[in-house]
Amino acid sequence: MKKITQMCVLMLFILFLFKAEAQVSTYNFTQNIGTFTPNSSKAKYVSAIQSNSNVLSKALPIGFNFIYAGKTCTEFKMSSEGYITLNVQQNSANSSNNLSSANTTTFYRPFIAPLWDDMNGGVGLASYELTGIAPNRVLTVEWLEWRWTGTNAADKAPISFQVKLFETTNVIQFVYRHEPGSLIGTRSASIGINDFNG
């Protein structure tokens, strides 16, 4: 697994092709190089998760109907631990960063995890922004200049990352930017998705 600190800019497109009749999902993964563009000043900030660990935001609007694993989702919760969940009944974040572990019970699912680990946004920003015009809107959920646990407190945060949800196509995109900060020791994270069942 590549260390995320060695990535400059990575865009991971996850395309979903849903077969509603059988509720079976096929996931196609592709990787492209692109540019990380931070949310604008019009973004809505989620300050409740920035300086606390293991915290989920309140339910936030996606802004359109997003089809995920055959289900229509209209809200999400943003985690201080580098993921969003479409299960708005969940009230606490999970810092155990393993998409397939027993800790990831169906109560926590589904996860969309651009960088799931023990994180700290005390010096960074958490925000989300809806852009575009229907039926081609994009929701961008952003962790700007976040620290992993183990980041030297004197250093700047080492990473910025986003998850983008696309209206109509139901594409999910992960976007990363390596920041000037450094990490102490080795870090790992879970990057990926799971559905409502695992």
PyMOL CGO cylinders between C-alpha atoms (Angstrom):
from pymol import cmd
from pymol.cgo import CYLINDER

trace = [
    CYLINDER, 0.00, 0.00, 0.00, 1.47, 3.35, -1.00, 0.3, 1, 1, 1, 1, 1, 1,
    CYLINDER, 1.47, 3.35, -1.00, 1.99, 5.83, 1.78, 0.3, 1, 1, 1, 1, 1, 1,
    CYLINDER, 1.99, 5.83, 1.78, -0.45, 8.67, 1.36, 0.3, 1, 1, 1, 1, 1, 1,
    CYLINDER, -0.45, 8.67, 1.36, 2.37, 11.09, 2.26, 0.3, 1, 1, 1, 1, 1, 1,
    CYLINDER, 2.37, 11.09, 2.26, 4.15, 10.15, -0.96, 0.3, 1, 1, 1, 1, 1, 1,
    CYLINDER, 4.15, 10.15, -0.96, 1.19, 11.15, -3.11, 0.3, 1, 1, 1, 1, 1, 1,
    CYLINDER, 1.19, 11.15, -3.11, 1.16, 14.59, -4.66, 0.3, 1, 1, 1, 1, 1, 1,
    CYLINDER, 1.16, 14.59, -4.66, -2.22, 14.76, -6.30, 0.3, 1, 1, 1, 1, 1, 1,
    CYLINDER, -2.22, 14.76, -6.30, -4.34, 11.69, -6.87, 0.3, 1, 1, 1, 1, 1, 1,
    CYLINDER, -4.34, 11.69, -6.87, -7.87, 11.46, -8.14, 0.3, 1, 1, 1, 1, 1, 1,
    CYLINDER, -7.87, 11.46, -8.14, -9.63, 8.18, -7.68, 0.3, 1, 1, 1, 1, 1, 1,
    CYLINDER, -9.63, 8.18, -7.68, -12.85, 7.85, -9.60, 0.3, 1, 1, 1, 1, 1, 1,
    CYLINDER, -12.85, 7.85, -9.60, -15.24, 5.22, -8.38, 0.3, 1, 1, 1, 1, 1, 1,
    CYLINDER, -15.24, 5.22, -8.38, -18.01, 4.51, -10.83, 0.3, 1, 1, 1, 1, 1, 1,
    CYLINDER, -18.01, 4.51, -10.83, -21.11, 2.77, -9.68, 0.3, 1, 1, 1, 1, 1, 1,
    CYLINDER, -21.11, 2.77, -9.68, -23.31, 0.72, -11.98, 0.3, 1, 1, 1, 1, 1, 1,
    CYLINDER, -23.31, 0.72, -11.98, -26.41, -0.33, -10.09, 0.3, 1, 1, 1, 1, 1, 1,
    CYLINDER, -26.41, -0.33, -10.09, -28.69, -3.17, -11.03, 0.3, 1, 1, 1, 1, 1, 1,
    CYLINDER, -28.69, -3.17, -11.03, -31.86, -2.23, -9.17, 0.3, 1, 1, 1, 1, 1, 1,
    CYLINDER, -31.86, -2.23, -9.17, -33.70, -5.42, -9.90, 0.3, 1, 1, 1, 1, 1, 1,
    CYLINDER, -33.70, -5.42, -9.90, -31.23, -7.55, -7.96, 0.3, 1, 1, 1, 1, 1, 1,
    CYLINDER, -31.23, -7.55, -7.96, -29.77, -4.79, -5.76, 0.3, 1, 1, 1, 1, 1, 1,
    CYLINDER, -29.77, -4.79, -5.76, -26.32, -5.90, -6.92, 0.3, 1, 1, 1, 1, 1, 1,
    CYLINDER, -26.32, -5.90, -6.92, -23.57, -3.32, -7.36, 0.3, 1, 1, 1, 1, 1, 1,
    CYLINDER, -23.57, -3.32, -7.36, -20.54, -3.38, -9.60, 0.3, 1, 1, 1, 1, 1, 1,
    CYLINDER, -20.54, -3.38, -9.60, -17.70, -1.05, -8.68, 0.3, 1, 1, 1, 1, 1, 1,
    CYLINDER, -17.70, -1.05, -8.68, -15.18, 0.08, -11.26, 0.3, 1, 1, 1, 1, 1, 1,
    CYLINDER, -15.18, 0.08, -11.26, -12.08, 1.88, -9.99, 0.3, 1, 1, 1, 1, 1, 1,
    CYLINDER, -12.08, 1.88, -9.99, -9.90, 4.17, -12.08, 0.3, 1, 1, 1, 1, 1, 1,
    CYLINDER, -9.90, 4.17, -12.08, -7.07, 6.53, -11.17, 0.3, 1, 1, 1, 1, 1, 1,
    CYLINDER, -7.07, 6.53, -11.17, -6.19, 9.85, -12.80, 0.3, 1, 1, 1, 1, 1, 1,
    CYLINDER, -6.19, 9.85, -12.80, -3.84, 12.72, -12.06, 0.3, 1, 1, 1, 1, 1, 1,
    CYLINDER, -3.84, 12.72, -12.06, -5.56, 16.09, -11.62, 0.3, 1, 1, 1, 1, 1, 1,
    CYLINDER, -5.56, 16.09, -11.62, -5.67, 19.25, -9.55, 0.3, 1, 1, 1, 1, 1, 1,
    CYLINDER, -5.67, 19.25, -9.55, -6.94, 19.69, -6.00, 0.3, 1, 1, 1, 1, 1, 1,
    CYLINDER, -6.94, 19.69, -6.00, -9.16, 22.79, -5.85, 0.3, 1, 1, 1, 1, 1, 1,
    CYLINDER, -9.16, 22.79, -5.85, -10.20, 23.83, -2.31, 0.3, 1, 1, 1, 1, 1, 1,
    CYLINDER, -10.20, 23.83, -2.31, -13.82, 24.67, -1.58, 0.3, 1, 1, 1, 1, 1, 1,
    CYLINDER, -13.82, 24.67, -1.58, -14.73, 28.31, -2.11, 0.3, 1, 1, 1, 1, 1, 1,
    CYLINDER, -14.73, 28.31, -2.11, -15.58, 30.90, 0.52, 0.3, 1, 1, 1, 1, 1, 1,
    CYLINDER, -15.58, 30.90, 0.52, -19.24, 29.99, -0.06, 0.3, 1, 1, 1, 1, 1, 1,
    CYLINDER, -19.24, 29.99, -0.06, -18.70, 26.53, 1.47, 0.3, 1, 1, 1, 1, 1, 1,
    CYLINDER, -18.70, 26.53, 1.47, -20.46, 25.61, 4.70, 0.3, 1, 1, 1, 1, 1, 1,
    CYLINDER, -20.46, 25.61, 4.70, -18.05, 24.88, 7.56, 0.3, 1, 1, 1, 1, 1, 1,
    CYLINDER, -18.05, 24.88, 7.56, -18.42, 21.93, 9.91, 0.3, 1, 1, 1, 1, 1, 1,
    CYLINDER, -18.42, 21.93, 9.91, -16.50, 23.27, 12.90, 0.3, 1, 1, 1, 1, 1, 1,
    CYLINDER, -16.50, 23.27, 12.90, -17.96, 20.69, 15.31, 0.3, 1, 1, 1, 1, 1, 1,
    CYLINDER, -17.96, 20.69, 15.31, -15.64, 17.98, 13.97, 0.3, 1, 1, 1, 1, 1, 1,
    CYLINDER, -15.64, 17.98, 13.97, -12.42, 20.01, 13.61, 0.3, 1, 1, 1, 1, 1, 1,
    CYLINDER, -12.42, 20.01, 13.61, -10.96, 19.93, 17.11, 0.3, 1, 1, 1, 1, 1, 1,
    CYLINDER, -10.96, 19.93, 17.11, -12.52, 16.75, 18.44, 0.3, 1, 1, 1, 1, 1, 1,
    CYLINDER, -12.52, 16.75, 18.44, -11.71, 13.10, 17.86, 0.3, 1, 1, 1, 1, 1, 1,
    CYLINDER, -11.71, 13.10, 17.86, -14.28, 10.42, 17.05, 0.3, 1, 1, 1, 1, 1, 1,
    CYLINDER, -14.28, 10.42, 17.05, -17.01, 12.93, 16.20, 0.3, 1, 1, 1, 1, 1, 1,
    CYLINDER, -17.01, 12.93, 16.20, -19.70, 12.92, 13.53, 0.3, 1, 1, 1, 1, 1, 1,
    CYLINDER, -19.70, 12.92, 13.53, -21.43, 16.05, 12.31, 0.3, 1, 1, 1, 1, 1, 1,
    CYLINDER, -21.43, 16.05, 12.31, -25.17, 16.46, 12.38, 0.3, 1, 1, 1, 1, 1, 1,
    CYLINDER, -25.17, 16.46, 12.38, -27.01, 15.26, 9.28, 0.3, 1, 1, 1, 1, 1, 1,
    CYLINDER, -27.01, 15.26, 9.28, -26.07, 17.50, 6.35, 0.3, 1, 1, 1, 1, 1, 1,
    CYLINDER, -26.07, 17.50, 6.35, -27.84, 17.80, 2.97, 0.3, 1, 1, 1, 1, 1, 1,
    CYLINDER, -27.84, 17.80, 2.97, -26.32, 16.24, -0.12, 0.3, 1, 1, 1, 1, 1, 1,
    CYLINDER, -26.32, 16.24, -0.12, -28.38, 18.67, -2.18, 0.3, 1, 1, 1, 1, 1, 1,
    CYLINDER, -28.38, 18.67, -2.18, -29.73, 16.07, -4.60, 0.3, 1, 1, 1, 1, 1, 1,
    CYLINDER, -29.73, 16.07, -4.60, -30.78, 12.42, -4.69, 0.3, 1, 1, 1, 1, 1, 1,
    CYLINDER, -30.78, 12.42, -4.69, -27.61, 10.31, -4.67, 0.3, 1, 1, 1, 1, 1, 1,
    CYLINDER, -27.61, 10.31, -4.67, -28.06, 6.63, -5.51, 0.3, 1, 1, 1, 1, 1, 1,
    CYLINDER, -28.06, 6.63, -5.51, -25.68, 4.44, -3.50, 0.3, 1, 1, 1, 1, 1, 1,
    CYLINDER, -25.68, 4.44, -3.50, -25.86, 0.62, -3.55, 0.3, 1, 1, 1, 1, 1, 1,
    CYLINDER, -25.86, 0.62, -3.55, -29.37, 0.83, -4.96, 0.3, 1, 1, 1, 1, 1, 1,
    CYLINDER, -29.37, 0.83, -4.96, -30.68, 3.20, -2.27, 0.3, 1, 1, 1, 1, 1, 1,
    CYLINDER, -30.68, 3.20, -2.27, -31.56, 6.89, -2.61, 0.3, 1, 1, 1, 1, 1, 1,
    CYLINDER, -31.56, 6.89, -2.61, -29.62, 9.05, -0.13, 0.3, 1, 1, 1, 1, 1, 1,
    CYLINDER, -29.62, 9.05, -0.13, -30.26, 12.75, 0.53, 0.3, 1, 1, 1, 1, 1, 1,
    CYLINDER, -30.26, 12.75, 0.53, -28.12, 13.35, 3.66, 0.3, 1, 1, 1, 1, 1, 1,
    CYLINDER, -28.12, 13.35, 3.66, -24.68, 12.45, 5.01, 0.3, 1, 1, 1, 1, 1, 1,
    CYLINDER, -24.68, 12.45, 5.01, -22.63, 12.88, 8.17, 0.3, 1, 1, 1, 1, 1, 1,
    CYLINDER, -22.63, 12.88, 8.17, -19.02, 14.02, 8.07, 0.3, 1, 1, 1, 1, 1, 1,
    CYLINDER, -19.02, 14.02, 8.07, -16.52, 12.39, 10.41, 0.3, 1, 1, 1, 1, 1, 1,
    CYLINDER, -16.52, 12.39, 10.41, -13.47, 13.81, 12.18, 0.3, 1, 1, 1, 1, 1, 1,
    CYLINDER, -13.47, 13.81, 12.18, -11.80, 10.53, 11.18, 0.3, 1, 1, 1, 1, 1, 1,
    CYLINDER, -11.80, 10.53, 11.18, -11.69, 11.16, 7.41, 0.3, 1, 1, 1, 1, 1, 1,
    CYLINDER, -11.69, 11.16, 7.41, -14.86, 9.54, 6.08, 0.3, 1, 1, 1, 1, 1, 1,
    CYLINDER, -14.86, 9.54, 6.08, -18.52, 10.29, 5.50, 0.3, 1, 1, 1, 1, 1, 1,
    CYLINDER, -18.52, 10.29, 5.50, -21.42, 7.99, 6.26, 0.3, 1, 1, 1, 1, 1, 1,
    CYLINDER, -21.42, 7.99, 6.26, -24.77, 7.88, 4.54, 0.3, 1, 1, 1, 1, 1, 1,
    CYLINDER, -24.77, 7.88, 4.54, -26.25, 6.30, 7.68, 0.3, 1, 1, 1, 1, 1, 1,
    CYLINDER, -26.25, 6.30, 7.68, -27.56, 9.45, 9.35, 0.3, 1, 1, 1, 1, 1, 1,
    CYLINDER, -27.56, 9.45, 9.35, -28.86, 7.41, 12.30, 0.3, 1, 1, 1, 1, 1, 1,
    CYLINDER, -28.86, 7.41, 12.30, -25.27, 6.87, 13.46, 0.3, 1, 1, 1, 1, 1, 1,
    CYLINDER, -25.27, 6.87, 13.46, -24.15, 9.26, 16.26, 0.3, 1, 1, 1, 1, 1, 1,
    CYLINDER, -24.15, 9.26, 16.26, -20.47, 8.53, 16.92, 0.3, 1, 1, 1, 1, 1, 1,
    CYLINDER, -20.47, 8.53, 16.92, -17.45, 8.25, 14.66, 0.3, 1, 1, 1, 1, 1, 1,
    CYLINDER, -17.45, 8.25, 14.66, -15.31, 5.14, 14.35, 0.3, 1, 1, 1, 1, 1, 1,
    CYLINDER, -15.31, 5.14, 14.35, -11.51, 5.55, 14.35, 0.3, 1, 1, 1, 1, 1, 1,
    CYLINDER, -11.51, 5.55, 14.35, -10.79, 1.84, 13.64, 0.3, 1, 1, 1, 1, 1, 1,
    CYLINDER, -10.79, 1.84, 13.64, -9.74, 2.25, 10.04, 0.3, 1, 1, 1, 1, 1, 1,
    CYLINDER, -9.74, 2.25, 10.04, -10.63, -1.08, 8.46, 0.3, 1, 1, 1, 1, 1, 1,
    CYLINDER, -10.63, -1.08, 8.46, -13.47, -1.16, 5.94, 0.3, 1, 1, 1, 1, 1, 1,
    CYLINDER, -13.47, -1.16, 5.94, -13.94, -4.91, 6.34, 0.3, 1, 1, 1, 1, 1, 1,
    CYLINDER, -13.94, -4.91, 6.34, -13.33, -5.37, 10.08, 0.3, 1, 1, 1, 1, 1, 1,
    CYLINDER, -13.33, -5.37, 10.08, -15.81, -6.49, 12.72, 0.3, 1, 1, 1, 1, 1, 1,
    CYLINDER, -15.81, -6.49, 12.72, -15.65, -2.93, 14.08, 0.3, 1, 1, 1, 1, 1, 1,
    CYLINDER, -15.65, -2.93, 14.08, -17.38, -1.76, 10.92, 0.3, 1, 1, 1, 1, 1, 1,
    CYLINDER, -17.38, -1.76, 10.92, -20.77, -3.08, 11.90, 0.3, 1, 1, 1, 1, 1, 1,
    CYLINDER, -20.77, -3.08, 11.90, -23.82, -2.50, 9.77, 0.3, 1, 1, 1, 1, 1, 1,
    CYLINDER, -23.82, -2.50, 9.77, -24.75, 0.27, 12.21, 0.3, 1, 1, 1, 1, 1, 1,
    CYLINDER, -24.75, 0.27, 12.21, -21.79, 2.33, 10.95, 0.3, 1, 1, 1, 1, 1, 1,
    CYLINDER, -21.79, 2.33, 10.95, -22.26, 1.51, 7.26, 0.3, 1, 1, 1, 1, 1, 1,
    CYLINDER, -22.26, 1.51, 7.26, -22.12, 2.68, 4.59, 0.3, 1, 1, 1, 1, 1, 1,
    CYLINDER, -22.12, 2.68, 4.59, -18.72, 4.38, 4.65, 0.3, 1, 1, 1, 1, 1, 1,
    CYLINDER, -18.72, 4.38, 4.65, -17.21, 6.49, 1.90, 0.3, 1, 1, 1, 1, 1, 1,
    CYLINDER, -17.21, 6.49, 1.90, -13.65, 6.88, 3.11, 0.3, 1, 1, 1, 1, 1, 1,
    CYLINDER, -13.65, 6.88, 3.11, -11.14, 9.05, 1.27, 0.3, 1, 1, 1, 1, 1, 1,
    CYLINDER, -11.14, 9.05, 1.27, -8.68, 8.80, 4.22, 0.3, 1, 1, 1, 1, 1, 1,
    CYLINDER, -8.68, 8.80, 4.22, -10.01, 6.96, 7.26, 0.3, 1, 1, 1, 1, 1, 1,
    CYLINDER, -10.01, 6.96, 7.26, -7.68, 7.06, 10.26, 0.3, 1, 1, 1, 1, 1, 1,
    CYLINDER, -7.68, 7.06, 10.26, -7.26, 8.77, 13.61, 0.3, 1, 1, 1, 1, 1, 1,
    CYLINDER, -7.26, 8.77, 13.61, -7.25, 12.40, 12.43, 0.3, 1, 1, 1, 1, 1, 1,
    CYLINDER, -7.25, 12.40, 12.43, -7.15, 15.90, 13.94, 0.3, 1, 1, 1, 1, 1, 1,
    CYLINDER, -7.15, 15.90, 13.94, -8.43, 19.00, 12.20, 0.3, 1, 1, 1, 1, 1, 1,
    CYLINDER, -8.43, 19.00, 12.20, -7.54, 21.49, 14.94, 0.3, 1, 1, 1, 1, 1, 1,
    CYLINDER, -7.54, 21.49, 14.94, -5.44, 23.57, 12.57, 0.3, 1, 1, 1, 1, 1, 1,
    CYLINDER, -5.44, 23.57, 12.57, -7.48, 22.81, 9.46, 0.3, 1, 1, 1, 1, 1, 1,
    CYLINDER, -7.48, 22.81, 9.46, -10.99, 23.27, 8.16, 0.3, 1, 1, 1, 1, 1, 1,
    CYLINDER, -10.99, 23.27, 8.16, -13.89, 20.92, 7.49, 0.3, 1, 1, 1, 1, 1, 1,
    CYLINDER, -13.89, 20.92, 7.49, -16.45, 22.04, 4.92, 0.3, 1, 1, 1, 1, 1, 1,
    CYLINDER, -16.45, 22.04, 4.92, -18.89, 20.98, 2.24, 0.3, 1, 1, 1, 1, 1, 1,
    CYLINDER, -18.89, 20.98, 2.24, -20.09, 22.78, -0.87, 0.3, 1, 1, 1, 1, 1, 1,
    CYLINDER, -20.09, 22.78, -0.87, -22.71, 22.16, -3.53, 0.3, 1, 1, 1, 1, 1, 1,
    CYLINDER, -22.71, 22.16, -3.53, -21.77, 23.43, -6.98, 0.3, 1, 1, 1, 1, 1, 1,
    CYLINDER, -21.77, 23.43, -6.98, -23.20, 23.23, -10.48, 0.3, 1, 1, 1, 1, 1, 1,
    CYLINDER, -23.20, 23.23, -10.48, -26.72, 23.21, -11.91, 0.3, 1, 1, 1, 1, 1, 1,
    CYLINDER, -26.72, 23.21, -11.91, -29.22, 20.33, -11.82, 0.3, 1, 1, 1, 1, 1, 1,
    CYLINDER, -29.22, 20.33, -11.82, -28.99, 17.64, -13.06, 0.3, 1, 1, 1, 1, 1, 1,
    CYLINDER, -28.99, 17.64, -13.06, -25.19, 17.94, -12.93, 0.3, 1, 1, 1, 1, 1, 1,
    CYLINDER, -25.19, 17.94, -12.93, -24.47, 19.17, -9.40, 0.3, 1, 1, 1, 1, 1, 1,
    CYLINDER, -24.47, 19.17, -9.40, -21.48, 18.08, -7.32, 0.3, 1, 1, 1, 1, 1, 1,
    CYLINDER, -21.48, 18.08, -7.32, -21.20, 17.87, -3.54, 0.3, 1, 1, 1, 1, 1, 1,
    CYLINDER, -21.20, 17.87, -3.54, -17.61, 18.36, -2.34, 0.3, 1, 1, 1, 1, 1, 1,
    CYLINDER, -17.61, 18.36, -2.34, -16.86, 17.35, 1.27, 0.3, 1, 1, 1, 1, 1, 1,
    CYLINDER, -16.86, 17.35, 1.27, -13.43, 18.62, 2.29, 0.3, 1, 1, 1, 1, 1, 1,
    CYLINDER, -13.43, 18.62, 2.29, -10.87, 18.12, 5.07, 0.3, 1, 1, 1, 1, 1, 1,
    CYLINDER, -10.87, 18.12, 5.07, -8.41, 20.98, 4.42, 0.3, 1, 1, 1, 1, 1, 1,
    CYLINDER, -8.41, 20.98, 4.42, -4.95, 20.79, 6.05, 0.3, 1, 1, 1, 1, 1, 1,
    CYLINDER, -4.95, 20.79, 6.05, -5.63, 17.95, 8.50, 0.3, 1, 1, 1, 1, 1, 1,
    CYLINDER, -5.63, 17.95, 8.50, -3.21, 16.13, 10.76, 0.3, 1, 1, 1, 1, 1, 1,
    CYLINDER, -3.21, 16.13, 10.76, -2.90, 12.44, 11.36, 0.3, 1, 1, 1, 1, 1, 1,
    CYLINDER, -2.90, 12.44, 11.36, -2.32, 11.40, 14.95, 0.3, 1, 1, 1, 1, 1, 1,
    CYLINDER, -2.32, 11.40, 14.95, 1.45, 11.39, 15.23, 0.3, 1, 1, 1, 1, 1, 1,
    CYLINDER, 1.45, 11.39, 15.23, 1.98, 14.59, 13.24, 0.3, 1, 1, 1, 1, 1, 1,
    CYLINDER, 1.98, 14.59, 13.24, 4.61, 16.72, 14.93, 0.3, 1, 1, 1, 1, 1, 1,
    CYLINDER, 4.61, 16.72, 14.93, 2.65, 19.47, 16.71, 0.3, 1, 1, 1, 1, 1, 1,
    CYLINDER, 2.65, 19.47, 16.71, 5.14, 22.07, 15.49, 0.3, 1, 1, 1, 1, 1, 1,
    CYLINDER, 5.14, 22.07, 15.49, 4.66, 21.06, 11.86, 0.3, 1, 1, 1, 1, 1, 1,
    CYLINDER, 4.66, 21.06, 11.86, 1.94, 22.10, 9.49, 0.3, 1, 1, 1, 1, 1, 1,
    CYLINDER, 1.94, 22.10, 9.49, -0.73, 19.57, 8.64, 0.3, 1, 1, 1, 1, 1, 1,
    CYLINDER, -0.73, 19.57, 8.64, 0.41, 17.00, 6.07, 0.3, 1, 1, 1, 1, 1, 1,
    CYLINDER, 0.41, 17.00, 6.07, -2.73, 16.37, 4.01, 0.3, 1, 1, 1, 1, 1, 1,
    CYLINDER, -2.73, 16.37, 4.01, -5.86, 17.85, 2.42, 0.3, 1, 1, 1, 1, 1, 1,
    CYLINDER, -5.86, 17.85, 2.42, -8.48, 15.61, 0.86, 0.3, 1, 1, 1, 1, 1, 1,
    CYLINDER, -8.48, 15.61, 0.86, -12.02, 15.61, -0.54, 0.3, 1, 1, 1, 1, 1, 1,
    CYLINDER, -12.02, 15.61, -0.54, -14.81, 13.27, -1.47, 0.3, 1, 1, 1, 1, 1, 1,
    CYLINDER, -14.81, 13.27, -1.47, -17.06, 14.41, -4.33, 0.3, 1, 1, 1, 1, 1, 1,
    CYLINDER, -17.06, 14.41, -4.33, -20.54, 13.02, -5.05, 0.3, 1, 1, 1, 1, 1, 1,
    CYLINDER, -20.54, 13.02, -5.05, -21.90, 13.60, -8.56, 0.3, 1, 1, 1, 1, 1, 1,
    CYLINDER, -21.90, 13.60, -8.56, -25.59, 14.02, -9.32, 0.3, 1, 1, 1, 1, 1, 1,
    CYLINDER, -25.59, 14.02, -9.32, -27.22, 11.76, -11.95, 0.3, 1, 1, 1, 1, 1, 1,
    CYLINDER, -27.22, 11.76, -11.95, -24.09, 9.65, -12.64, 0.3, 1, 1, 1, 1, 1, 1,
    CYLINDER, -24.09, 9.65, -12.64, -23.65, 8.71, -8.94, 0.3, 1, 1, 1, 1, 1, 1,
    CYLINDER, -23.65, 8.71, -8.94, -19.87, 8.84, -9.37, 0.3, 1, 1, 1, 1, 1, 1,
    CYLINDER, -19.87, 8.84, -9.37, -17.71, 9.17, -6.26, 0.3, 1, 1, 1, 1, 1, 1,
    CYLINDER, -17.71, 9.17, -6.26, -14.35, 10.91, -6.57, 0.3, 1, 1, 1, 1, 1, 1,
    CYLINDER, -14.35, 10.91, -6.57, -11.52, 11.11, -4.03, 0.3, 1, 1, 1, 1, 1, 1,
    CYLINDER, -11.52, 11.11, -4.03, -9.04, 13.99, -4.41, 0.3, 1, 1, 1, 1, 1, 1,
    CYLINDER, -9.04, 13.99, -4.41, -5.83, 14.52, -2.38, 0.3, 1, 1, 1, 1, 1, 1,
    CYLINDER, -5.83, 14.52, -2.38, -3.15, 17.18, -1.90, 0.3, 1, 1, 1, 1, 1, 1,
    CYLINDER, -3.15, 17.18, -1.90, 0.05, 16.64, 0.04, 0.3, 1, 1, 1, 1, 1, 1,
    CYLINDER, 0.05, 16.64, 0.04, 0.72, 19.62, 2.33, 0.3, 1, 1, 1, 1, 1, 1,
    CYLINDER, 0.72, 19.62, 2.33, 4.12, 20.82, 3.66, 0.3, 1, 1, 1, 1, 1, 1,
    CYLINDER, 4.12, 20.82, 3.66, 3.79, 19.04, 7.02, 0.3, 1, 1, 1, 1, 1, 1,
    CYLINDER, 3.79, 19.04, 7.02, 5.41, 15.73, 7.87, 0.3, 1, 1, 1, 1, 1, 1,
    CYLINDER, 5.41, 15.73, 7.87, 4.51, 12.66, 9.88, 0.3, 1, 1, 1, 1, 1, 1,
    CYLINDER, 4.51, 12.66, 9.88, 6.36, 11.00, 12.72, 0.3, 1, 1, 1, 1, 1, 1,
    CYLINDER, 6.36, 11.00, 12.72, 6.74, 7.27, 12.13, 0.3, 1, 1, 1, 1, 1, 1,
    CYLINDER, 6.74, 7.27, 12.13, 4.60, 5.21, 9.78, 0.3, 1, 1, 1, 1, 1, 1,
    CYLINDER, 4.60, 5.21, 9.78, 0.91, 5.81, 9.23, 0.3, 1, 1, 1, 1, 1, 1,
    CYLINDER, 0.91, 5.81, 9.23, -1.75, 3.78, 7.51, 0.3, 1, 1, 1, 1, 1, 1,
    CYLINDER, -1.75, 3.78, 7.51, -5.30, 4.55, 6.50, 0.3, 1, 1, 1, 1, 1, 1,
    CYLINDER, -5.30, 4.55, 6.50, -8.27, 2.82, 4.93, 0.3, 1, 1, 1, 1, 1, 1,
    CYLINDER, -8.27, 2.82, 4.93, -9.29, 4.27, 1.59, 0.3, 1, 1, 1, 1, 1, 1,
    CYLINDER, -9.29, 4.27, 1.59, -12.40, 2.97, -0.10, 0.3, 1, 1, 1, 1, 1, 1,
    CYLINDER, -12.40, 2.97, -0.10, -16.09, 2.29, 0.25, 0.3, 1, 1, 1, 1, 1, 1,
    CYLINDER, -16.09, 2.29, 0.25, -18.51, -0.22, 1.66, 0.3, 1, 1, 1, 1, 1, 1,
    CYLINDER, -18.51, -0.22, 1.66, -22.22, -0.61, 1.21, 0.3, 1, 1, 1, 1, 1, 1,
    CYLINDER, -22.22, -0.61, 1.21, -25.12, -1.06, 3.57, 0.3, 1, 1, 1, 1, 1, 1,
    CYLINDER, -25.12, -1.06, 3.57, -24.31, -4.75, 4.14, 0.3, 1, 1, 1, 1, 1, 1,
    CYLINDER, -24.31, -4.75, 4.14, -20.50, -4.78, 4.28, 0.3, 1, 1, 1, 1, 1, 1,
]
cmd.load_cgo(trace, "trace")
